[in-house]
Amino acid sequence: MIYPSIDKLLTIVDSKYTLVYIAAGRSKQMIKTGYYQKPISEYKSKKTIGRALEEVYDNLIHVNKG
């Protein structure tokens, strides 16, 4: 099972394309800087892309709906 689900994420972000853009950028940032907004043990995903999606779901990344 994928966490968080796409349905829940789309209540926060207006489109799948925006979600992919945000998650990919944040994932690259995590790899480059090693900075995470939560302790590593609190993430359910082991991959940075999943961790970025978790941050979006937890409102740690603010998305402007336009």
PQR file of N, CA, C, O and H, with PARSE charges and radii, in Angstrom:
ATOM      1  N   MET A   1       0.841  -1.182   0.000 -0.4000 1.5000
ATOM      2  CA  MET A   1       0.000   0.000   0.000 -0.0000 2.0000
ATOM      3  C   MET A   1       0.889   1.249   0.000  0.5500 1.7000
ATOM      4  O   MET A   1       1.881   1.324   0.725 -0.5500 1.4000
ATOM      5  N   ILE A   2       0.525   2.188  -0.798 -0.4000 1.5000
ATOM      6  CA  ILE A   2       1.297   3.424  -0.912 -0.0000 2.0000
ATOM      7  C   ILE A   2       0.797   4.418   0.125  0.5500 1.7000
ATOM      8  O   ILE A   2      -0.406   4.634   0.276 -0.5500 1.4000
ATOM      9  H   ILE A   2      -0.281   2.128  -1.387  0.4000 1.0000
ATOM     10  N   TYR A   3       1.740   5.014   0.832 -0.4000 1.5000
ATOM     11  CA  TYR A   3       1.392   6.045   1.806 -0.0000 2.0000
ATOM     12  C   TYR A   3       2.152   7.298   1.451  0.5500 1.7000
ATOM     13  O   TYR A   3       3.342   7.207   1.150 -0.5500 1.4000
ATOM     14  H   TYR A   3       2.717   4.839   0.710  0.4000 1.0000
ATOM     15  N   PRO A   4       1.555   8.424   1.468 -0.5600 1.5000
ATOM     16  CA  PRO A   4       0.117   8.681   1.531  0.2800 2.0000
ATOM     17  C   PRO A   4      -0.533   8.421   0.178  0.5500 1.7000
ATOM     18  O   PRO A   4       0.134   8.459  -0.856 -0.5500 1.4000
ATOM     19  N   SER A   5      -1.817   8.161   0.189 -0.4000 1.5000
ATOM     20  CA  SER A   5      -2.503   7.818  -1.062 -0.0000 2.0000
ATOM     21  C   SER A   5      -2.634   9.047  -1.960  0.5500 1.7000
ATOM     22  O   SER A   5      -2.659  10.183  -1.487 -0.5500 1.4000
ATOM     23  H   SER A   5      -2.359   8.131   1.029  0.4000 1.0000
ATOM     24  N   ILE A   6      -2.715   8.799  -3.235 -0.4000 1.5000
ATOM     25  CA  ILE A   6      -2.831   9.887  -4.212 -0.0000 2.0000
ATOM     26  C   ILE A   6      -4.106  10.688  -3.995  0.5500 1.7000
ATOM     27  O   ILE A   6      -4.120  11.901  -4.209 -0.5500 1.4000
ATOM     28  H   ILE A   6      -2.695   7.876  -3.619  0.4000 1.0000
ATOM     29  N   ASP A   7      -5.173  10.025  -3.572 -0.4000 1.5000
ATOM     30  CA  ASP A   7      -6.437  10.723  -3.330 -0.0000 2.0000
ATOM     31  C   ASP A   7      -6.299  11.751  -2.209  0.5500 1.7000
ATOM     32  O   ASP A   7      -6.828  12.858  -2.308 -0.5500 1.4000
ATOM     33  H   ASP A   7      -5.161   9.040  -3.398  0.4000 1.0000
ATOM     34  N   LYS A   8      -5.596  11.384  -1.155 -0.4000 1.5000
ATOM     35  CA  LYS A   8      -5.392  12.310  -0.036 -0.0000 2.0000
ATOM     36  C   LYS A   8      -4.477  13.463  -0.442  0.5500 1.7000
ATOM     37  O   LYS A   8      -4.690  14.607  -0.038 -0.5500 1.4000
ATOM     38  H   LYS A   8      -5.167  10.485  -1.075  0.4000 1.0000
ATOM     39  N   LEU A   9      -3.460  13.153  -1.240 -0.4000 1.5000
ATOM     40  CA  LEU A   9      -2.539  14.199  -1.686 -0.0000 2.0000
ATOM     41  C   LEU A   9      -3.219  15.201  -2.616  0.5500 1.7000
ATOM     42  O   LEU A   9      -2.894  16.388  -2.597 -0.5500 1.4000
ATOM     43  H   LEU A   9      -3.287  12.224  -1.568  0.4000 1.0000
ATOM     44  N   LEU A  10      -4.158  14.724  -3.426 -0.4000 1.5000
ATOM     45  CA  LEU A  10      -4.829  15.629  -4.364 -0.0000 2.0000
ATOM     46  C   LEU A  10      -5.833  16.554  -3.675  0.5500 1.7000
ATOM     47  O   LEU A  10      -6.362  17.463  -4.314 -0.5500 1.4000
ATOM     48  H   LEU A  10      -4.421  13.760  -3.442  0.4000 1.0000
ATOM     49  N   THR A  11      -6.104  16.343  -2.394 -0.4000 1.5000
ATOM     50  CA  THR A  11      -6.902  17.313  -1.641 -0.0000 2.0000
ATOM     51  C   THR A  11      -6.037  18.493  -1.224  0.5500 1.7000
ATOM     52  O   THR A  11      -6.551  19.561  -0.892 -0.5500 1.4000
ATOM     53  H   THR A  11      -5.674  15.604  -1.875  0.4000 1.0000
ATOM     54  N   ILE A  12      -4.724  18.298  -1.243 -0.4000 1.5000
ATOM     55  CA  ILE A  12      -3.773  19.349  -0.854 -0.0000 2.0000
ATOM     56  C   ILE A  12      -3.242  20.083  -2.078  0.5500 1.7000
ATOM     57  O   ILE A  12      -3.119  21.308  -2.077 -0.5500 1.4000
ATOM     58  H   ILE A  12      -4.307  17.430  -1.513  0.4000 1.0000
ATOM     59  N   VAL A  13      -2.929  19.320  -3.122 -0.4000 1.5000
ATOM     60  CA  VAL A  13      -2.355  19.860  -4.359 -0.0000 2.0000
ATOM     61  C   VAL A  13      -3.415  19.783  -5.450  0.5500 1.7000
ATOM     62  O   VAL A  13      -4.188  18.826  -5.500 -0.5500 1.4000
ATOM     63  H   VAL A  13      -3.029  18.325  -3.123  0.4000 1.0000
ATOM     64  N   ASP A  14      -3.454  20.780  -6.318 -0.4000 1.5000
ATOM     65  CA  ASP A  14      -4.535  20.865  -7.302 -0.0000 2.0000
ATOM     66  C   ASP A  14      -4.419  19.907  -8.486  0.5500 1.7000
ATOM     67  O   ASP A  14      -5.425  19.641  -9.143 -0.5500 1.4000
ATOM     68  H   ASP A  14      -2.826  21.557  -6.277  0.4000 1.0000
ATOM     69  N   SER A  15      -3.234  19.380  -8.782 -0.4000 1.5000
ATOM     70  CA  SER A  15      -3.107  18.450  -9.906 -0.0000 2.0000
ATOM     71  C   SER A  15      -1.968  17.468  -9.675  0.5500 1.7000
ATOM     72  O   SER A  15      -1.074  17.707  -8.863 -0.5500 1.4000
ATOM     73  H   SER A  15      -2.417  19.596  -8.248  0.4000 1.0000
ATOM     74  N   LYS A  16      -2.018  16.366 -10.400 -0.4000 1.5000
ATOM     75  CA  LYS A  16      -0.969  15.354 -10.310 -0.0000 2.0000
ATOM     76  C   LYS A  16       0.367  15.925 -10.791  0.5500 1.7000
ATOM     77  O   LYS A  16       1.424  15.593 -10.253 -0.5500 1.4000
ATOM     78  H   LYS A  16      -2.744  16.172 -11.059  0.4000 1.0000
ATOM     79  N   TYR A  17       0.308  16.776 -11.799 -0.4000 1.5000
ATOM     80  CA  TYR A  17       1.517  17.348 -12.374 -0.0000 2.0000
ATOM     81  C   TYR A  17       2.233  18.256 -11.375  0.5500 1.7000
ATOM     82  O   TYR A  17       3.459  18.236 -11.270 -0.5500 1.4000
ATOM     83  H   TYR A  17      -0.550  17.046 -12.236  0.4000 1.0000
ATOM     84  N   THR A  18       1.461  19.039 -10.654 -0.4000 1.5000
ATOM     85  CA  THR A  18       2.040  19.904  -9.623 -0.0000 2.0000
ATOM     86  C   THR A  18       2.649  19.050  -8.519  0.5500 1.7000
ATOM     87  O   THR A  18       3.735  19.348  -8.022 -0.5500 1.4000
ATOM     88  H   THR A  18       0.465  19.055 -10.739  0.4000 1.0000
ATOM     89  N   LEU A  19       1.959  18.009  -8.145 -0.4000 1.5000
ATOM     90  CA  LEU A  19       2.448  17.107  -7.102 -0.0000 2.0000
ATOM     91  C   LEU A  19       3.781  16.472  -7.496  0.5500 1.7000
ATOM     92  O   LEU A  19       4.702  16.404  -6.682 -0.5500 1.4000
ATOM     93  H   LEU A  19       1.077  17.766  -8.548  0.4000 1.0000
ATOM     94  N   VAL A  20       3.884  16.012  -8.733 -0.4000 1.5000
ATOM     95  CA  VAL A  20       5.123  15.411  -9.222 -0.0000 2.0000
ATOM     96  C   VAL A  20       6.247  16.432  -9.222  0.5500 1.7000
ATOM     97  O   VAL A  20       7.367  16.128  -8.812 -0.5500 1.4000
ATOM     98  H   VAL A  20       3.136  16.068  -9.395  0.4000 1.0000
ATOM     99  N   TYR A  21       5.954  17.637  -9.678 -0.4000 1.5000
ATOM    100  CA  TYR A  21       6.956  18.703  -9.729 -0.0000 2.0000
ATOM    101  C   TYR A  21       7.491  19.028  -8.331  0.5500 1.7000
ATOM    102  O   TYR A  21       8.701  19.142  -8.135 -0.5500 1.4000
ATOM    103  H   TYR A  21       5.044  17.885 -10.011  0.4000 1.0000
ATOM    104  N   ILE A  22       6.594  19.175  -7.377 -0.4000 1.5000
ATOM    105  CA  ILE A  22       6.981  19.517  -6.009 -0.0000 2.0000
ATOM    106  C   ILE A  22       7.760  18.379  -5.362  0.5500 1.7000
ATOM    107  O   ILE A  22       8.807  18.606  -4.756 -0.5500 1.4000
ATOM    108  H   ILE A  22       5.611  19.083  -7.536  0.4000 1.0000
ATOM    109  N   ALA A  23       7.252  17.155  -5.489 -0.4000 1.5000
ATOM    110  CA  ALA A  23       7.902  16.011  -4.853 -0.0000 2.0000
ATOM    111  C   ALA A  23       9.283  15.738  -5.447  0.5500 1.7000
ATOM    112  O   ALA A  23      10.223  15.424  -4.717 -0.5500 1.4000
ATOM    113  H   ALA A  23       6.401  16.970  -5.981  0.4000 1.0000
ATOM    114  N   ALA A  24       9.408  15.857  -6.757 -0.4000 1.5000
ATOM    115  CA  ALA A  24      10.703  15.623  -7.398 -0.0000 2.0000
ATOM    116  C   ALA A  24      11.732  16.663  -6.956  0.5500 1.7000
ATOM    117  O   ALA A  24      12.883  16.331  -6.670 -0.5500 1.4000
ATOM    118  H   ALA A  24       8.644  16.112  -7.351  0.4000 1.0000
ATOM    119  N   GLY A  25      11.307  17.914  -6.905 -0.4000 1.5000
ATOM    120  CA  GLY A  25      12.218  18.973  -6.468 -0.0000 2.0000
ATOM    121  C   GLY A  25      12.659  18.793  -5.033  0.5500 1.7000
ATOM    122  O   GLY A  25      13.834  18.967  -4.711 -0.5500 1.4000
ATOM    123  H   GLY A  25      10.373  18.184  -7.137  0.4000 1.0000
ATOM    124  N   ARG A  26      11.716  18.444  -4.164 -0.4000 1.5000
ATOM    125  CA  ARG A  26      12.054  18.244  -2.747 -0.0000 2.0000
ATOM    126  C   ARG A  26      12.938  17.014  -2.573  0.5500 1.7000
ATOM    127  O   ARG A  26      13.847  17.013  -1.742 -0.5500 1.4000
ATOM    128  H   ARG A  26      10.761  18.303  -4.425  0.4000 1.0000
ATOM    129  N   SER A  27      12.675  15.969  -3.351 -0.4000 1.5000
ATOM    130  CA  SER A  27      13.487  14.763  -3.282 -0.0000 2.0000
ATOM    131  C   SER A  27      14.940  15.055  -3.663  0.5500 1.7000
ATOM    132  O   SER A  27      15.868  14.603  -2.991 -0.5500 1.4000
ATOM    133  H   SER A  27      11.937  15.970  -4.025  0.4000 1.0000
ATOM    134  N   LYS A  28      15.127  15.803  -4.734 -0.4000 1.5000
ATOM    135  CA  LYS A  28      16.480  16.181  -5.148 -0.0000 2.0000
ATOM    136  C   LYS A  28      17.160  17.029  -4.085  0.5500 1.7000
ATOM    137  O   LYS A  28      18.359  16.890  -3.841 -0.5500 1.4000
ATOM    138  H   LYS A  28      14.374  16.170  -5.280  0.4000 1.0000
ATOM    139  N   GLN A  29      16.386  17.913  -3.451 -0.4000 1.5000
ATOM    140  CA  GLN A  29      16.922  18.755  -2.386 -0.0000 2.0000
ATOM    141  C   GLN A  29      17.381  17.910  -1.197  0.5500 1.7000
ATOM    142  O   GLN A  29      18.430  18.179  -0.612 -0.5500 1.4000
ATOM    143  H   GLN A  29      15.412  18.026  -3.649  0.4000 1.0000
ATOM    144  N   MET A  30      16.598  16.892  -0.840 -0.4000 1.5000
ATOM    145  CA  MET A  30      16.975  16.001   0.265 -0.0000 2.0000
ATOM    146  C   MET A  30      18.285  15.286  -0.034  0.5500 1.7000
ATOM    147  O   MET A  30      19.149  15.171   0.836 -0.5500 1.4000
ATOM    148  H   MET A  30      15.746  16.673  -1.315  0.4000 1.0000
ATOM    149  N   ILE A  31      18.431  14.804  -1.272 -0.4000 1.5000
ATOM    150  CA  ILE A  31      19.643  14.095  -1.666 -0.0000 2.0000
ATOM    151  C   ILE A  31      20.841  15.026  -1.621  0.5500 1.7000
ATOM    152  O   ILE A  31      21.906  14.652  -1.131 -0.5500 1.4000
ATOM    153  H   ILE A  31      17.730  14.898  -1.978  0.4000 1.0000
ATOM    154  N   LYS A  32      20.670  16.240  -2.132 -0.4000 1.5000
ATOM    155  CA  LYS A  32      21.777  17.190  -2.223 -0.0000 2.0000
ATOM    156  C   LYS A  32      22.220  17.715  -0.860  0.5500 1.7000
ATOM    157  O   LYS A  32      23.416  17.798  -0.581 -0.5500 1.4000
ATOM    158  H   LYS A  32      19.804  16.544  -2.530  0.4000 1.0000
ATOM    159  N   THR A  33      21.245  18.072  -0.006 -0.4000 1.5000
ATOM    160  CA  THR A  33      21.591  18.720   1.256 -0.0000 2.0000
ATOM    161  C   THR A  33      21.586  17.781   2.458  0.5500 1.7000
ATOM    162  O   THR A  33      22.243  18.050   3.464 -0.5500 1.4000
ATOM    163  H   THR A  33      20.273  18.005  -0.232  0.4000 1.0000
ATOM    164  N   GLY A  34      20.847  16.681   2.354 -0.4000 1.5000
ATOM    165  CA  GLY A  34      20.725  15.780   3.496 -0.0000 2.0000
ATOM    166  C   GLY A  34      19.804  16.310   4.577  0.5500 1.7000
ATOM    167  O   GLY A  34      19.771  15.775   5.685 -0.5500 1.4000
ATOM    168  H   GLY A  34      20.313  16.462   1.537  0.4000 1.0000
ATOM    169  N   TYR A  35      19.053  17.364   4.263 -0.4000 1.5000
ATOM    170  CA  TYR A  35      18.134  17.969   5.234 -0.0000 2.0000
ATOM    171  C   TYR A  35      16.744  17.361   5.112  0.5500 1.7000
ATOM    172  O   TYR A  35      16.156  17.320   4.032 -0.5500 1.4000
ATOM    173  H   TYR A  35      19.080  17.799   3.363  0.4000 1.0000
ATOM    174  N   TYR A  36      16.234  16.891   6.247 -0.4000 1.5000
ATOM    175  CA  TYR A  36      14.885  16.345   6.325 -0.0000 2.0000
ATOM    176  C   TYR A  36      14.107  17.144   7.356  0.5500 1.7000
ATOM    177  O   TYR A  36      14.677  17.582   8.355 -0.5500 1.4000
ATOM    178  H   TYR A  36      16.712  16.925   7.125  0.4000 1.0000
ATOM    179  N   GLN A  37      12.819  17.339   7.132 -0.4000 1.5000
ATOM    180  CA  GLN A  37      12.014  18.164   8.024 -0.0000 2.0000
ATOM    181  C   GLN A  37      11.513  17.401   9.240  0.5500 1.7000
ATOM    182  O   GLN A  37      11.028  18.002  10.199 -0.5500 1.4000
ATOM    183  H   GLN A  37      12.356  16.983   6.320  0.4000 1.0000
ATOM    184  N   LYS A  38      11.629  16.081   9.200 -0.4000 1.5000
ATOM    185  CA  LYS A  38      11.255  15.240  10.336 -0.0000 2.0000
ATOM    186  C   LYS A  38      12.431  14.322  10.640  0.5500 1.7000
ATOM    187  O   LYS A  38      13.294  14.119   9.785 -0.5500 1.4000
ATOM    188  H   LYS A  38      12.023  15.594   8.421  0.4000 1.0000
ATOM    189  N   PRO A  39      12.475  13.769  11.842 -0.5600 1.5000
ATOM    190  CA  PRO A  39      13.504  12.743  12.098  0.2800 2.0000
ATOM    191  C   PRO A  39      13.316  11.564  11.146  0.5500 1.7000
ATOM    192  O   PRO A  39      12.187  11.191  10.830 -0.5500 1.4000
ATOM    193  N   ILE A  40      14.402  10.989  10.700 -0.4000 1.5000
ATOM    194  CA  ILE A  40      14.364   9.900   9.724 -0.0000 2.0000
ATOM    195  C   ILE A  40      13.455   8.767  10.200  0.5500 1.7000
ATOM    196  O   ILE A  40      12.757   8.159   9.387 -0.5500 1.4000
ATOM    197  H   ILE A  40      15.320  11.292  10.957  0.4000 1.0000
ATOM    198  N   SER A  41      13.451   8.479  11.482 -0.4000 1.5000
ATOM    199  CA  SER A  41      12.656   7.365  12.006 -0.0000 2.0000
ATOM    200  C   SER A  41      11.144   7.587  11.887  0.5500 1.7000
ATOM    201  O   SER A  41      10.376   6.628  11.977 -0.5500 1.4000
ATOM    202  H   SER A  41      14.017   8.973  12.142  0.4000 1.0000
ATOM    203  N   GLU A  42      10.709   8.824  11.687 -0.4000 1.5000
ATOM    204  CA  GLU A  42       9.281   9.123  11.579 -0.0000 2.0000
ATOM    205  C   GLU A  42       8.730   8.936  10.165  0.5500 1.7000
ATOM    206  O   GLU A  42       7.514   8.901   9.978 -0.5500 1.4000
ATOM    207  H   GLU A  42      11.332   9.602  11.613  0.4000 1.0000
ATOM    208  N   TYR A  43       9.599   8.816   9.179 -0.4000 1.5000
ATOM    209  CA  TYR A  43       9.150   8.593   7.808 -0.0000 2.0000
ATOM    210  C   TYR A  43       8.770   7.135   7.624  0.5500 1.7000
ATOM    211  O   TYR A  43       9.452   6.248   8.138 -0.5500 1.4000
ATOM    212  H   TYR A  43      10.587   8.844   9.331  0.4000 1.0000
ATOM    213  N   LYS A  44       7.699   6.879   6.903 -0.4000 1.5000
ATOM    214  CA  LYS A  44       7.297   5.512   6.588 -0.0000 2.0000
ATOM    215  C   LYS A  44       8.040   5.000   5.363  0.5500 1.7000
ATOM    216  O   LYS A  44       8.307   3.804   5.247 -0.5500 1.4000
ATOM    217  H   LYS A  44       7.145   7.599   6.486  0.4000 1.0000
ATOM    218  N   SER A  45       8.371   5.904   4.454 -0.4000 1.5000
ATOM    219  CA  SER A  45       9.051   5.537   3.215 -0.0000 2.0000
ATOM    220  C   SER A  45      10.566   5.560   3.407  0.5500 1.7000
ATOM    221  O   SER A  45      11.094   6.359   4.181 -0.5500 1.4000
ATOM    222  H   SER A  45       8.154   6.875   4.548  0.4000 1.0000
ATOM    223  N   LYS A  46      11.243   4.687   2.703 -0.4000 1.5000
ATOM    224  CA  LYS A  46      12.702   4.654   2.761 -0.0000 2.0000
ATOM    225  C   LYS A  46      13.324   5.498   1.652  0.5500 1.7000
ATOM    226  O   LYS A  46      14.488   5.888   1.743 -0.5500 1.4000
ATOM    227  H   LYS A  46      10.814   4.038   2.075  0.4000 1.0000
ATOM    228  N   LYS A  47      12.543   5.782   0.601 -0.4000 1.5000
ATOM    229  CA  LYS A  47      13.061   6.545  -0.534 -0.0000 2.0000
ATOM    230  C   LYS A  47      12.715   8.021  -0.371  0.5500 1.7000
ATOM    231  O   LYS A  47      11.710   8.375   0.246 -0.5500 1.4000
ATOM    232  H   LYS A  47      11.597   5.465   0.527  0.4000 1.0000
ATOM    233  N   THR A  48      13.572   8.876  -0.939 -0.4000 1.5000
ATOM    234  CA  THR A  48      13.369  10.313  -0.776 -0.0000 2.0000
ATOM    235  C   THR A  48      12.105  10.811  -1.456  0.5500 1.7000
ATOM    236  O   THR A  48      11.493  11.766  -0.977 -0.5500 1.4000
ATOM    237  H   THR A  48      14.388   8.588  -1.440  0.4000 1.0000
ATOM    238  N   ILE A  49      11.696  10.196  -2.552 -0.4000 1.5000
ATOM    239  CA  ILE A  49      10.480  10.645  -3.223 -0.0000 2.0000
ATOM    240  C   ILE A  49       9.266  10.385  -2.336  0.5500 1.7000
ATOM    241  O   ILE A  49       8.365  11.220  -2.254 -0.5500 1.4000
ATOM    242  H   ILE A  49      12.192   9.420  -2.940  0.4000 1.0000
ATOM    243  N   GLY A  50       9.241   9.247  -1.683 -0.4000 1.5000
ATOM    244  CA  GLY A  50       8.164   8.934  -0.746 -0.0000 2.0000
ATOM    245  C   GLY A  50       8.187   9.857   0.461  0.5500 1.7000
ATOM    246  O   GLY A  50       7.138  10.269   0.956 -0.5500 1.4000
ATOM    247  H   GLY A  50       9.973   8.568  -1.750  0.4000 1.0000
ATOM    248  N   ARG A  51       9.374  10.178   0.928 -0.4000 1.5000
ATOM    249  CA  ARG A  51       9.511  11.098   2.058 -0.0000 2.0000
ATOM    250  C   ARG A  51       9.030  12.493   1.677  0.5500 1.7000
ATOM    251  O   ARG A  51       8.415  13.185   2.490 -0.5500 1.4000
ATOM    252  H   ARG A  51      10.226   9.843   0.526  0.4000 1.0000
ATOM    253  N   ALA A  52       9.305  12.904   0.453 -0.4000 1.5000
ATOM    254  CA  ALA A  52       8.827  14.204  -0.013 -0.0000 2.0000
ATOM    255  C   ALA A  52       7.296  14.226  -0.060  0.5500 1.7000
ATOM    256  O   ALA A  52       6.679  15.223   0.316 -0.5500 1.4000
ATOM    257  H   ALA A  52       9.804  12.343  -0.208  0.4000 1.0000
ATOM    258  N   LEU A  53       6.690  13.148  -0.515 -0.4000 1.5000
ATOM    259  CA  LEU A  53       5.227  13.067  -0.543 -0.0000 2.0000
ATOM    260  C   LEU A  53       4.650  13.091   0.872  0.5500 1.7000
ATOM    261  O   LEU A  53       3.597  13.685   1.104 -0.5500 1.4000
ATOM    262  H   LEU A  53       7.191  12.338  -0.820  0.4000 1.0000
ATOM    263  N   GLU A  54       5.335  12.448   1.814 -0.4000 1.5000
ATOM    264  CA  GLU A  54       4.891  12.489   3.207 -0.0000 2.0000
ATOM    265  C   GLU A  54       4.948  13.912   3.746  0.5500 1.7000
ATOM    266  O   GLU A  54       4.064  14.326   4.496 -0.5500 1.4000
ATOM    267  H   GLU A  54       6.190  11.965   1.625  0.4000 1.0000
ATOM    268  N   GLU A  55       5.972  14.658   3.374 -0.4000 1.5000
ATOM    269  CA  GLU A  55       6.088  16.051   3.821 -0.0000 2.0000
ATOM    270  C   GLU A  55       4.962  16.896   3.246  0.5500 1.7000
ATOM    271  O   GLU A  55       4.436  17.769   3.937 -0.5500 1.4000
ATOM    272  H   GLU A  55       6.690  14.322   2.765  0.4000 1.0000
ATOM    273  N   VAL A  56       4.589  16.658   2.013 -0.4000 1.5000
ATOM    274  CA  VAL A  56       3.457  17.380   1.426 -0.0000 2.0000
ATOM    275  C   VAL A  56       2.193  17.046   2.208  0.5500 1.7000
ATOM    276  O   VAL A  56       1.421  17.940   2.557 -0.5500 1.4000
ATOM    277  H   VAL A  56       5.017  15.948   1.452  0.4000 1.0000
ATOM    278  N   TYR A  57       1.982  15.775   2.481 -0.4000 1.5000
ATOM    279  CA  TYR A  57       0.783  15.334   3.201 -0.0000 2.0000
ATOM    280  C   TYR A  57       0.726  15.893   4.625  0.5500 1.7000
ATOM    281  O   TYR A  57      -0.353  16.211   5.124 -0.5500 1.4000
ATOM    282  H   TYR A  57       2.609  15.049   2.197  0.4000 1.0000
ATOM    283  N   ASP A  58       1.881  16.012   5.273 -0.4000 1.5000
ATOM    284  CA  ASP A  58       1.947  16.533   6.642 -0.0000 2.0000
ATOM    285  C   ASP A  58       1.983  18.060   6.689  0.5500 1.7000
ATOM    286  O   ASP A  58       2.191  18.642   7.753 -0.5500 1.4000
ATOM    287  H   ASP A  58       2.757  15.754   4.867  0.4000 1.0000
ATOM    288  N   ASN A  59       1.784  18.708   5.547 -0.4000 1.5000
ATOM    289  CA  ASN A  59       1.804  20.170   5.424 -0.0000 2.0000
ATOM    290  C   ASN A  59       3.136  20.788   5.845  0.5500 1.7000
ATOM    291  O   ASN A  59       3.174  21.911   6.348 -0.5500 1.4000
ATOM    292  H   ASN A  59       1.615  18.236   4.682  0.4000 1.0000
ATOM    293  N   LEU A  60       4.206  20.064   5.642 -0.4000 1.5000
ATOM    294  CA  LEU A  60       5.529  20.613   5.888 -0.0000 2.0000
ATOM    295  C   LEU A  60       6.042  21.348   4.663  0.5500 1.7000
ATOM    296  O   LEU A  60       6.981  22.140   4.752 -0.5500 1.4000
ATOM    297  H   LEU A  60       4.176  19.151   5.233  0.4000 1.0000
ATOM    298  N   ILE A  61       5.427  21.086   3.526 -0.4000 1.5000
ATOM    299  CA  ILE A  61       5.695  21.826   2.287 -0.0000 2.0000
ATOM    300  C   ILE A  61       4.395  22.520   1.937  0.5500 1.7000
ATOM    301  O   ILE A  61       3.385  21.860   1.697 -0.5500 1.4000
ATOM    302  H   ILE A  61       4.664  20.442   3.454  0.4000 1.0000
ATOM    303  N   HIS A  62       4.407  23.820   1.905 -0.4000 1.5000
ATOM    304  CA  HIS A  62       3.199  24.573   1.635 -0.0000 2.0000
ATOM    305  C   HIS A  62       3.031  24.785   0.141  0.5500 1.7000
ATOM    306  O   HIS A  62       3.943  25.247  -0.545 -0.5500 1.4000
ATOM    307  H   HIS A  62       5.228  24.356   2.099  0.4000 1.0000
ATOM    308  N   VAL A  63       1.857  24.441  -0.345 -0.4000 1.5000
ATOM    309  CA  VAL A  63       1.553  24.524  -1.762 -0.0000 2.0000
ATOM    310  C   VAL A  63       0.480  25.584  -1.956  0.5500 1.7000
ATOM    311  O   VAL A  63      -0.582  25.531  -1.337 -0.5500 1.4000
ATOM    312  H   VAL A  63       1.116  24.066   0.213  0.4000 1.0000
ATOM    313  N   ASN A  64       0.770  26.543  -2.818 -0.4000 1.5000
ATOM    314  CA  ASN A  64      -0.227  27.565  -3.148 -0.0000 2.0000
ATOM    315  C   ASN A  64      -1.111  27.052  -4.259  0.5500 1.7000
ATOM    316  O   ASN A  64      -0.636  26.702  -5.339 -0.5500 1.4000
ATOM    317  H   ASN A  64       1.634  26.587  -3.320  0.4000 1.0000
ATOM    318  N   LYS A  65      -2.393  27.012  -3.986 -0.4000 1.5000
ATOM    319  CA  LYS A  65      -3.333  26.632  -5.041 -0.0000 2.0000
ATOM    320  C   LYS A  65      -3.641  27.860  -5.868  0.5500 1.7000
ATOM    321  O   LYS A  65      -3.978  28.915  -5.331 -0.5500 1.4000
ATOM    322  H   LYS A  65      -2.779  27.297  -3.109  0.4000 1.0000
ATOM    323  N   GLY A  66      -3.525  27.718  -7.166 -0.4000 1.5000
ATOM    324  CA  GLY A  66      -3.699  28.890  -7.987 -0.0000 2.0000
ATOM    325  C   GLY A  66      -4.671  28.791  -9.025  0.5500 1.7000
ATOM    326  O   GLY A  66      -4.879  29.749  -9.770 -0.5500 1.4000
ATOM    327  H   GLY A  66      -3.251  26.860  -7.601  0.4000 1.0000
TER
END
